[in-house]
Amino acid sequence: MIKETAYAKVNLSLDVTGLRPNGYHDVKMVMQTVGICDELSFEKAENGIFLTTNSDRLNEESQGGMDNIIVKAARAIFDYVGKEYGVKITLDKHIPIAAGMAGGSTDAAATLRGLNRLFDLGLSMDTLREIAVTIGADVPFCVEGGSMLSEGIGEILTPLTPAKDLNLLICKPDIFVSTKEVYTRFDALTDIDHPDVDGMVDALNTKDYDKIPGLLGNVLELVTANLYPVISDIEKAMIDNGAVNSIMSGSGPTVFGIFKDSASCQKAEAALKEIYPDYFVSTTLTL
C-alpha cells in the first residue's frame, strides 16, 4: 500500500489577466499550501479503478454517474504510460468540498504521485505536471505545492521563497459557489481593481512577511462577495477578532485571515465557531 497526503491551498493574491478563445482564463496568482489535508491510500487490484471515500456527498455523486477527479487523474496517468492498471483508492476527506481550496485538485495531484510510486512508473515531477494540466488548472501546482506564482491557465509555475508557519484561520460558509458563474460574471465587469501580485511575489522572495497581509488581494471577490454578502461578514468577523487582514480564497466561498501568532488565531477560532456554528472553521499554518 502507498499513502499520499493531499494538502489544501489558499490564494494570497489572485488576478485574472485575460480570456482565451477556448473559454479558459489567464491568471496571475500566488498560491500557498496550508496544513489542512486529505489522506489517500493506493493498493494494486486485479483490474479497474475503484474509489472508496468517507464523504457521503462524493459517494452520492459517484453513484449518480459523476466521474470523480481522482478517477480522472488515474485514467490520465494510465493513458500517458499506455497501460491499464488495476487500483483500489481510498480517500479520507477533510478539506471542505467546493471551497476554493483546491480540494479536488490536490486529491488528483496526490493520485498522480501515488500511482507513479505504486506502479514504479518513474515519471518526473515535470511529467506529472504535464499530465496534471490536462485534468484541471490547479492540479499542476498541487503536484508539489509550497509557495508559487501561477500564470497562464495555471500551468506556468515559478517557485517562490516559502512562506512557512504563517498563522491562518480558515472559515468556509455552508454555501455552494459555481466557479463557472463567478468567471462569467467577472467577464462582464468593467471597473476592476487589480491586486498587486508582483508586490506579493517580492514580499515572499525577500521574506518581508509584515507586508503580506496588506498585499492580500483577490479580483474574483468582486463577484462572489456581491453574490454572497456572508463572505464580507466573515472577513469583518476575523478582523474584529484579531486578524491582521482577511480575504476570500479562489472563487470562494472560503475566507481566511492572517494572525500575528498562534494564541490570537486560536482565540479567533473559538469566537468564529460561536458566530458560525454550522460552518467549517479551523486554524492552520502555511507549509
Protein Blocks (a to p, Z undefined) as FASTA:
>chain_A
ZZddddddddfbdcdfbdcfkopacddddddddfbdcdddddddfbdcddddfbfklmmm
mmnopacfklmmmmmmmmmnopacddddddddfbdghklnommmmmmmmmmmmmmmmnon
opafklmmmmmmmnomklmmmmngpjdddehjopaccdddddehiacddddddbdddfkl
mmmmmmmpmbdcdddfklmmmmmmnopaklmmmmgccfklmmmmmmmmmlmmmmmmmmmn
opabdcdehjbjadcdddfbfklmmmmmmmmmmmmmmbccdddddZZ
